[in-house]
């Protein structure tokens, strides 16, 4: 007897599920241990599916498509349909395969879930979008909270887990629990409080616990319980990636009231969502305010009997087992251990709620370097708390802090504009918002033996009196323009931390982390945060954390030099640079005729550069981005470091110039461009009046590097000339700079996208390059090269960001890429291409043509661009994209673009049907240019032909009307 069609299709779907389980990397990433226990079953059924599908070409293609991209639901559905047809044609196989699946279903711990209404095209939601859904947490008045929810947290990669935490907190705020209040505590554990300003407004308690090692969930939870849980009746330990339903708190508290048990987990399954399902779930639960999220719109990996995610315990029962076992560090084991101990000590239960929804994020490492579980050495059920648990200073041994104040009194000054460099960083900090603490600067100085605290505070007071930047604020005009205001009097708090002789460095690091990890609110906060670390009352170390708006690296170096001298006994009037230059005075110079001439010179240079560069380094083709669109790879290559030194020595250039030339060549090869364009950062400290100014003197430079058919030595020479020109002519008003960029973009009809960055942060003291190692074998060193991914983000302001830093004889290099324009699979070859080029050129100067061939041979070549791509005015464009831009800019008027070949190159003419006589070609041009940021392979036509709907176009022979 043949099985019914629904049963047959269900079996086909389960077979396709097993193929996904065998091939989707998300399955082992969900939890390595459970995957290993289930892998043999996945492989066995996948082998059957592969063999069954190989009976004809259609089946082989359907199976191969799924095996290649197992995350794509379309491939799952295609294979399911094929298998259903095969099972119908081979009824004898139905019973055998059905029994095989049923037996395996009883043994596997991870399963595939694909909802019937799931769509994979849901647009991702980033941190900014989810943050917009959140509001400040308001605790209702009343008695102490009965429920204490503790959420351990760390996010070092940017926005994955931070976004998830916001969604978790929004869902916690939307609860129908009405018999008491809920206290929500987030414990962030890291080297510094990266996310304090994001989290604090949304929770009842934010706790920072310093720890730089592997994430210790157990310790973080215990810290939250011990420091904030007094008086609670019930404790809930909730992972930051869990999205709960509206009745989560009420339902689980009611279980305690009804059953009288001591602890429980609320479900027997969790669902690790993929990226689109994560966006869907957050949009429904946090955006639309739905009470829960239906499973049939979701896709992910189901975990059976998860030990953690959401653990509930009576607070006294949690205390009785001394909380989590803090010996578990890194991923795995801690949840299973505490559930076992809670079972042993009381009445522990597991309920069968709908699966917990686990939001997508970059997965942590689950094994050590030997591929062993991190916590294999920890014996389960042996934790007794020892001398206590939940010590927030367990990793630092830091004693409680105190503060002192340094007062100042000086002459009042009228508020004035920011310096150009200050304005540049002000603009960047406004774009970054809460994460602009990334820009904060640091001064770190040891204190000579014998100095007393009063002496150190006096030295800090001298610095504050000497440099107006340290006692300034930023105020806004009614129009929103920022001004700097130097206050005549006030006091600045100094953090005082006590350490033992063995912990001075640890305490200094911890103190710095606390001060560094917060944005400066410059409207009501001083731009300096000082800290003094002492041993038995005697100062040992001074740290200053500075706002980048008021201090760059040059300013930090000046402050370190002067503070060191003051601590050694030099009087303030003997310090170099008398009287000291001040930001308000520099801003006044910049606004004066000489300053405006300086700006005009730089703006003319900028305008000339903007007229001869591609509109973007990445016109396309646009790719399907990775789930985390922006990814950064690190390469550690001793061969590249040594090769750069040898080339620089031979060509009498800096290693930075040689590196920039190398990156330009490789990136031009990878993008198919004739010119590589970078934005660089310039310090300007060599200019008179800026050498010792405590302020921000930075400017941006554009480095266009034409890749011509010459030798690499000539390329290095060309890069050197451009960078030297930028050093001399880059200081200008950022507002005017933006205006020039906009004007040239409008005139050329392009959107100039300066989103490729080069930043050499190596510490090459006073221009002295490190020594070469002529005895080193570059080929042998190349065998030591390592690459690895070291960061993922959903939002960045660059399509390609290259930087390097110092590290002895192996300076690591980094490339952050926008995977919508540069595939992540190509980044390894791109970075290794730098090494190949440098190693080849270190042997002897080499023609560019040969280096391009070398790169292409090893996988770094131009993207495939068909005959529909044109090179117009240095820009790769595609007429189809121009038509799309015209449609977006002029939705009310039919339009088309025509390409006319001329001797000087292709001419683009837009034919627009418009009956409004007031519309001019200039109006159309402005509209088209305004939408170009969304069309990287488009540019505005150079001419517009406007005709009415009722008459044939004037100039039908091709004469344009109204050139722009």
N, C-alpha and C positions, 0 to 999 in steps of 0.2 A: 504494500500500500504506500502510495506516494504521500510525503508530508504536505501539509497545507502551505500555501504560498507565504503567509506571514511567518510561519515557523522556518520555512526554507530561507527566507530573506534574513531573518534574525540570525541564523547560523552563518550565512554569508557575511553578515556584518561583523559577527564575532571573529571570523577568520581574518577579515581585514583589520580588525582591532589588533590582533596578535602581530600582524605584519607591522603596524605602527609601533607596537611595543618593542619590537625587535630592532627598529631602525631610527626612531625619533630620539635625538640626543636629550630631549627634555625628560625622558623617562629615567635614565640613570641620574640625571641632574636633580630630580625630585628628591631622591634619597638613595645613596649608593648602596647601603647595606641591604635594603629591601629589594633593590634591583638585582643584586647578586644572588639573593635567595630565590628569585623568580626567573632569572635569565635562561636557565635550561629549558623551562617550559615555553618561553617566548621563541627560542631558537628552534625547538622541535616543531612547533606548529608553523612557524614561518617557513621552515624547510618544506613542509607539506604544501603550503600555499604556493610557494615558488614552483614546485614541481607540478602542481595542479594547473597553475596559470601558464606553464610552458607548453601546453598542448596546442596552442595556436599563437599567431603573431599578436592578435589583439590582447590576449591574456598576458603575454610576455611584456607588452608595452605598458599595460595597466599596472602590472606588478612593479616594473622597473621605475615607473613614474612615482609610485608611492615610496619605494625604497630610497629614491633619490631625494624626495622632498616629503618626508612622512608627516610634516606639520601641516600640510595643505589639505584641508577637508575635501577639496574637489577630487584629489587622487584617491582618498578613502572611499568616497561615494562611487567613483568610477570602478574601482576594484570590487566593491560590494556588488554592484550591478553585474559585473562580469561573472563573479563567483556564483551569484544566484542563478544565472543562466546555465552555468556549467553543472551546478548541483541538480537543476531541473532535468538536464540531459543525462546525468549519471546518478540515478536514484540510489544505486548500490553504495555510493560513497557517503550518502547522507548520514546513515547510522554510524558508520565508522568515524567520520569527522565530528559528528555530534558528540559521541562518547569521548573522543580525545579532548574536545574543547571543555566538556563538562568536568572531566577529571582535572584538567589544568586550572580551570576556574577556581577549584577548591584549594589550590596550592599557591597561587600567585598573590603577591602583596601590593602590586601596582597594576592598575588597569587604565584603559583608555576610555575617556568619556567624550562623546560628540553629540551635542544636542541637536534635535531636528531643526530648530529655528536658528542655529548658530550661523553667523556670517563672518567671514574672516577679514572683511574690509573695514571694520570699525576703526575710525581714526584714533591714533594713540592720544592719551591724556597725560600731559606732563605735570610737573610740580606746580607751575604757575596756574594752570587751569584748575587743578584740584584745590589749590590754596584759595582761589577766588570763590569756592563754594563754602569755605570755612568762615566762621565768625568766632568771636571770643567766647570762651566758656563761662557760663554764669551758673554758680552753684545756688540752688534755692535755699532760702533761709531755713533754719531749723537746727536740729540736734546734730551731733557728730555723725558722720556717714557710717552706715552699717556695712556698706560694700566698698572694698578697696581694690581697684583694678591697677595692677602693676604691669607696665609695658617696658621690657628691656629693648635698647635701641642702639644701633651704630650704622652710619652710612658714610663711607669714605669715597664712594664713586660718583656722587653728584646728586642724582635725583630719583633713583629707583626706589629705595626703601623709604626715603623721606616722603615721597609722594604717597606710598602705601600707608605710612604712619598717619598722614593727614586724613586719608580716607577712613582709616580705623577710628580716629578720634571723632570725625564727623558722625560716623555710625554710632559711636558710644554716646554722643550728645543726643541722638534721636532715639530714645528708649521710652517704653511705656511703663517703666517701673515707677510705682506711685507710693510705696509704703516706706520710703526713706531716701536719703540722698546717696550718691555714688561719688567717691573720690577717685580721680584718675591721676596716676603718677607715671611719668615717663622718666626712665633712667638712661641717660646717654653716657656711654663709656667709650673714651677715645683719648687721643693726646691733648685735645682741646675741645671745648664745646662748640662744635661746628654749627649746630642747628638750634642753639638756645633761643635766638630771637624769633625763629619760626614756631617753636613748640610752646614756649612759655604762655603766650596769650590763650592757648587752646586747652590747657590742662589746669588742674588744681595745684599740682606740684611738679616742678621740673628739678631733677637731681642730676648733677654732673659728677661722675666718678672716673678719675683719671686712670687710664691703662692703655699702654701702647702695644701690648701683645695680642695674641689671638683673642677673639671675642669670647668673653666669659659670661654667658647668659646666666649661669647659676649665681655668680657673685652679683651681677647687676640686679637681678630680681631680689636677692636677699638685702642688698643695700636699700632698695625701694621700700621693702616691707619694714625693715628696721627703722629707717629714718622717717617714714611718713605714715606708717600703718597703725599707729597707736589708736586704740578705741574701736577699731573696726571689728565686725563680727565675722564677716566672710571676706576671703581673699581670692581674687581671680588673677591668675597669671596669664596674660594675653600676649601672643606674638604680634609684633608691629605690622605684619603682613596679612593679618586676618580681618576680613570684612564681615561683621556680624549683622544679624537681622534685628528688627526693632524690639522683639520680645526676648532677646538674649538674656538680659539681666533678670527680668521678672521671672522667666521660666526656670532659671537655674537657682535663684533664691527660693522659689516656691518648692523646689525639690528638697532642699534642706528642711523647710518647715513641715512638709508632708511626711518625709521619710526618716528624719532624724539621723542620717548617716554623717560621716565626717568629711568625705572628699569624693569628687567624681570628675570624670571627663564627660563632655556632653554629647559626643558623637562617636560613631564607629567608623567614620570615613572622613577624609579631607580631600578637597579637590584643588590641586595646583593648577591655576588657570594659565592659559597662554596670553600673549600680549593683547590681541583683540578682545578676548573675553574679559581681561582685567579692565580694559576701558569700558566695556559694556556694563560690567558689574558696578564700577564706580559711578558711571553716568546714571544708572537706574537708582542705586541705593543713596548716593550722596547728592546727585544733581536733581533727579526727579523726585526724590524723597520716598521711593517705594519702600514698603515694609520689609521686603525681601527680594531676592533675585531668583527668578525661575531657572532651574537647571537646564531647561531645553534651549536656552540661548547661549549656553556656555560650552567651551571645549577645554580639556585639560587632562591631567594625570590624577587618577583616583588612588589614594593611599588608604589601605585597610588598617583599622585599629591604630590610628596615630596616637603615640604616647603623649604628645603635647599639643601645642596650638592654643588651647584654652583649658587650663586646669583650674578647678574650683576646690577650695578647702575651707573648712572652718578655721579662723585665724589661730585659735588655740591648737588645732591639730597640726597646722603648718609649723607653729613654734615647737610643738612636741617632737617633731622629727628634725629640728634645727634647719629647716628650709632645704634649699637645693644644696647638692654637694659641690662645693666651690673648687674641688680638684679637677672638675671637667672644664677643659679649656678648648676652644675650637668646636667644630661641628660634631654633634652626636653623643648620645648616651645619657645626658643629664635628665631628660624627661622620663625616660624609662626607669632610671634609678629612683627618682622621687615617687613615682607612682607605685613602685614595688614597696618602698618604705611606708608609704601611706596605707597600702593594703595590709602590711604586716602590723601596723600600729592601730588600725581602726577599721571602720566599715567603709570600704572604697567601692565605688560603682562606676559603670560605664553605661551611658544612655545612647539612644539611637536617633538623635536629631538628624536633620538633613546635613549633608556634608559641610564641614567648615570650608569657607571660600578663602583660599590662599592666593594672594595677588602676586603677579609676576614680578620678578626682580633678578638681577644678576646673581647667579648661584655662587655660594662660597665654596672654597676648597673643602673637600670632605675626607682627604687622606693627607698624610705627611709625605715628605720627599721619598720615603721608601714604600709609598702606597699602602701604608698601614693606617688603621683608624687612629685619629688623634689621641683618643682616650682609652686605648686598649690596655694601658697599664693600670687603670683605675678599677679596683674591684667593686662590683655593684654591692649596694646595701651595707656599706661599711662606714658611712658618714655619721658622725655624732656631733658635729659642730666644734669639737675641740674646745679651744678657749673662747669661742664665740663665733658669730657669723655676721655677714652684712657690714663689715667695716669699710666705709668709703675710702679710707686711706690704706687699704691693705697692700696696694702695689706701690705706694709712695712713702709711707711712714710719715706723712706730713702732719704736723701739729696744727691746731686751730690758728687762724690768722688774726691779725689786727691791722689797724691803719694808723697812719700819721698824716699830717697835712703840711704842705709848704705854702706859705702865704706870699703874695707878691703885691707890690704897689708901684705904679709907674705912671707916666704921662698919658693922658687919654689921647686917642687919635680918631679922626673921622673915618668911618667905614669907607672902603674903596673896592674896586673890582678885584677879582682874582687874577693872579698871574696867568699867562697862557698855559703853562704847565699844570697849574692848579685846576684851571678850567677843563683841561683835557681829562684829568683824573676825576674831576667832579662829574663830568658827563658819563664816564665809564661806570662810576659807582652808582649813578642813578639807574643805569641799565641793569646792573647786577642786582640791585636791591639788597635783600637780606643777606646775600652771599658775598657782598663786597669786602668782607673781612679777609678774603683771599688776597687783597692788595696790601694789607697792613704791613708795616715795616718794623724792624726790630733792631735795638742797640743792646749789646750784652758786654758788660765790663766787669772784670774781677776787682775786688776792693783790696788795696794793699793792707798787709797785716798792721794791726794797731789802730786803724781808723775806728772812731766811735760813730754811733748812729747819728748823733747831732752833726758831726762833721759831714757825713754823707748827705744828710738832708740839706745842709748849707750849700754843698756843691750843686745839688739839684736845683736849689733856689737860685743860684747864680746863673745856671743855664736858662731857667725860665725868665729871669730878668733880662738876660742877654739876647734872647731870640724871641721876637714877638710871635712867631708862628706857634710857639708852645702855649701861648695864652690867648689864642684867637678862637673865634667862632665863625660859622657861616650863617648869614641871614639872607633872606630873600626880599627883593623889592616887590611892590604890588604886581609887577608884570612877571614875577617869577625868576628874575635874574639873580644869581648868587653874588653876594658881596662878602668880603672878609672884614671882620670887626675885631680889633685888638682891644681887649678889656683893660682898664687901668688898674683894677684890683680884683682880688679873689683868692681862692686857695685850691690847691690840687691835691687830691688824696693820693697817698703812697701806700701800696700794699706791703705789709711787713710779714714775712714768713720765717719761721724758725726751723732749723735743720740740725742734724748731727754732723760731725766731720765727714762721715761716710755717705751722707745723703744730700750734700750741697747741690750736686749736679742734678739729681733727681727732683729735688724741690724746686730748683730754678726752672727746670723743664716744665714741671707741673704748673708753676705760677705763670710762666709765660703762656702756657696753653690756655689758662683761664682768661688772661688778658687779651690774647691774640684772637680768640675764636668768636669775637663779637664785633658787629659793625659799630663804627663811630657815628653817633647821632650828633652831628656837628652843630646843630642849632642850639643844643643845650648841654654839650659835653666837651671837655677840653680834648685837644687832639693828641694828648700824650697820657699814657697810663704807666706810671713808674712802679717798680717793685724792688724791695731790698730783701735779700735772703741773708739771715744771720745765723751764727753758731754761738750758742751760749751768750747771746746779746751782742756779739761783735759782728758787724756786717762782713759778709764774704763775697757777695755778688750783687750787682745792680743790673736790672733789665728795664728797658723802655720800649713799650709798644706804641707805635706812632701811626697816625692817620696818613695814608699815602697822598691825600689831597695836600697836606702840609709838609710832607717830607718824602723825598725819594732816596735811592741808595746813596747818592752823594751827600745828602743832608745827614743821613744816618751815620756815614763815615765821619763827618765833621763832628757830630755830637759825641761819637765814641772817642775820638781823639781828644776833644776838649774835656769830657768827663774824666778820662784817664789822667789828663794833666792836672785837673783840679783836685782829684783824689790824691795825686802825688805831691800836692802842696803848691802848685802854680797859682798865682792870684789871677782873678778874672781880667784885670787890666793888662796882664802879660800874655794873654792868649793871642795867637795870630789873628789878623783881620780886625783891626781897630779903626773906626767903630764898625761893628758887624753890619753887613747888608741885611735889609729887611724886606719881606715880600711886598708890603704896601709900596715901598719906594721903587722896587723893581716893576710893579704893576703900573706905577705912575710913569716910569721911563717907557714902558711898552706903549702907553697911550700918548706919549709925546711925539713930536715930528721925527726925531731920530729913531724911536722905536717903531713908528709906523713905516719908515723907510726900510728898516730891517725886515718887518713883516712883508712889505710889498715885494722885496727881493725874493723871499721864500715863496710867496704866492705865485710870482711869475714863473719860477722854476717848476712849481707844482703844476701850473696850468700847461706848461710845455710838455711835462711828462704825461699828464692825463690825456693829451691829444693823440698820443702814439702808442697806447697800450690796449690790449684786449679789454672788452667790457667785463669779462670775467675769465678766470683761469679754468672754470668748470662750466662750459656751456651745455654739456651733455655728451651723449644721451643720458637722460636721468634714469637712475637705477631704482630698484625696489630696495629701500633702506633696511638695515638690520633692525631688530626690535628696539635696541638702543641705538639711535641713529648715529651718534657721535662716539667714536672709539679711539683709544690711544694705544699705540704699540711702542714698547721700549726696545732698543737694540743696544747691546753691550758688545762692542767690537774693539778690542785692542789693536787690531790691524788698521781700522779706520783712524783711530787716534794717532798711531805712529805714522801712517801714510800722510795725513794732513801736515804733521810737523815737518816731514821731509820735503813735501811740495812747497810749503811756506818758506823753508830755508832756501830752497833752490830759486824760487821766484821772488825772493825778497818781499814777501807779503805776510800778512798776519794769517794765522790758522783760521780765524773767523772769516776772512775774505775768501780763503780757499774753500772752506766748508759751504759758504753761501753760493759760490760758483758751482760746486758739486750738486747741491740741492737744486739749484736752478736748472742745471742740465737734466737731472733725473726727472724733475717734475714736468719740465717741458716735454720730455719724451713720453711721460705717462699721460699727458693731456693733449698731445698733438699740437701744442702751441709753438709759435716761432719766437715768442717773447714770454719769459717768466716774470711775474710781477709780485713783489713782496712788500708788505708793510713792516717797517722796523721801528725800534724805539731808540732814541738818541738822548744822551744825558746832558750835553751842552755845557759841561763843567769847565771846559777850557776857555770859555768866553769871559772877558773882563767883567767883574762884578758878580759872577755866578760861582766862582771857585769855592767859596765858603758860605754861600747863602743857605740858611736852613729854610727850605721851602721845596717846591717841586719845580724843577727846571726842564722837565722832559718835553720832547716833541716827537712827532711821528715823521718818518721819511718813507718815500716810495722808492723802491729799487727795481726799475725795469731792466731785465737782463736779456738782451737779444742773443739768441743762440744761432750764431753764424757758422758757415763752413770754414772754420779756422782751426787753430790748435787750442788746447786747454789753457796753455800759458796766456794766450791772448784773451781768453774768457776771464781768467783771473785778473788780468790787467784792467779789463773793462769794468768788472765789478768793483775793483778798487777805486777807479775814477768816480764811479757813480756814488759809492758810499762816502768818499771824501767830499764830494760836492754836497751831499746831504748833511754831513757834519758841519759844513760852513754855512749852508743856506736851507735850514729847515724850521727855524723859529718863526712862528707866526700866530696870529689870532685864530683859535680853533673855530670861532663862529665864521670868520672870513674864509677859512679853509673849507668849511662845509659849503659856503656860498659859491666859492670857485668850483668846487667839485660838482655842485648842482648845475651851475651855469654851463660848464663844459659838457656835462652829461646831456643837458637839454639841447645844446647846439649840435652835438654829435648824434643825438637821438639814441642814446644808450643809457643803461643803468650801470654806472661804474661800481663794480663789486670788489672792494679791497678787503677780501676776507681770507687772504693767504698771508700768514705771518712767519717771520723768522726772528728768533730771539736767542741770542747766545749769552747765557747767564754764567759762563765759566769765570772763575776767579783768576784772571791773568793779571797779576799785580803790576801796575804801572806799565803795562804793555810788554812785560818780559814773558816771552813764550817758554813753555817747558822744554827741557833738553830732549834732543832726539836720542834714540837708541839704535845706532847704526848696526849693532850686532844682531838685532832682532830679524827673524825670517818672517816676512809679511804673509807668505802662504801658510806657514805654520800657525801664525797668529789668527788667520782667518778661520782655521778649524775650531777656534775657541769662541767664535761669535754665537751669541744667544739672542733670541727675540722672544717677547712675550707681551700679551695684552695686559695693560695696567690701569685701565679706566674706561668707563662707559657712561654716557650721558644722553638725556633726551633733548637737551637744549644747550646750544653754544652759539657764540657769535663769530665763528670761523668755519670755513670749509676745509682749511688745511692749516694746522699750526705746528710748526717745527721748532723745537728748542733743544738745547744741550746744556749740560752742567759739568762741573769739574768732578773728577773722581780718579786721582792719581794717573795711572797709565792706561785707563780705559774710561774715557769720558762717555757716559751714556747719551744717546740721542733719542728723541721722541717725535713721533708723528701722530697728531690727532687728526682724524679724517672724518668728513661727512660722507657716510656710506651711501647717500643718495647720489653721490657724484664720483666717489672713488671706492670701489668694492673692497670690503675688508679682506677678501682673499688675495688682493693684489698688494697689500701694504708690506708684507714680509719681503716680497721681491723688490719693492721700491726701496726699502731701507737697505737691503743687502746690495742693491744697485749702487748706493752711495759707496759702500765698501769696495765693490768691484772697480768702480771708476777710479777711486782714490788709489787703490793698490796698483792698478795699471799705470796711472800717471806718475806715481812715485818712482817707478822704474825709469820712465823717460816721458818727455812731453809727447802727447798723442793727439792726432786730428780728432775733431769733434765727431766727424762721420764714423770713425772706427768705434768711438765710445758709444754712439747711438746703436751701432750694430751689436756691440757687446750687451747693451741693456736689453735690446729686443730679443737676443738669443736666450736671455735668462728671464724672460717674462714681463719686462717693462717696456711696453710699446703703446702707441697711440690708440685710443678707442676707435672702434669701427664706425666710420661715418660714411654714409652712402652718397650717391650723386646728388641727393637733395640738399646737401650741406654746401654753403658758400662761404668764402672768406671775403668779408667786406669791411673796409676800414679797420684792419687788424683783428676783426672779430669773426669767430665762427658763428654763423647764423643758419636758420632753416626757415624758408618761406612759409611752411606750414605753421610754425610757431608764431611768425609775424601775423598771419591771418588770425590765429587764435587771440593774439594780443589786441588786434584791431576789433575783433568781436567783443572782447571784454571791455575795451575802452569806449567803444561806440555802439552799445547794444541796440540803440534805436535806429541806426542807419546801416543798411547793407554796405558791405565793403569787400574789396579784394586787393591783393597786392600783386604787382607785375614786376618782373625782373628784366631789365634791359642791359645787355652786355655792351659796355663801352671800352674804349682803349684804356682809360684810367681805372677800369674795374666795373663791377655790376652796379647799376643804379636801381634803387627801389622806389616805386611809385605806387601810392595808394589811390584806388578809385573808390570814392565814397558817394553814395546816393543820399542827398540831403536837400530838403525843400526849405530849410530855414535860411534865409538870405543873410542873417546876422552872423552865421558861423563862418569863421575864416580858417584857412590852413593852419594858422598859428594855434587856434583853439584846438583843432584836431591833434596837432603835434603835442601840445601840452597834455592832452588826455591820454594819448598813447604812451608817452614817456612815463606818466604816473603809474601805469600798470606793469612796466617792464620788470620790476623786481620779482614778479611771479613768473616771468618767462625768460629764463637765462639764455635761451638760444634765439632770442628775438632782438631786433632793434627797430626803432621807428623809421618809417620811410623818409627819404630825403625830400620827396615831393608829394603833393596831394592834389588830386584832380576831383573837384566837387561838381556833381551833376544833379539835376532834379530827376524825379521819378518819371516825369512826363516827356523828357526830351533826351535825345542822344547826347553823349558827352561832348562838350566843346573840346576841340583838340583831339578828335577821335584818331587822328593819325599818330598820336603818341605825344603831342606837345602837352606838358604838364601845366596845370594852372596853379599859381600861388606857391612858388618855392619857399620853403621854410628858411 
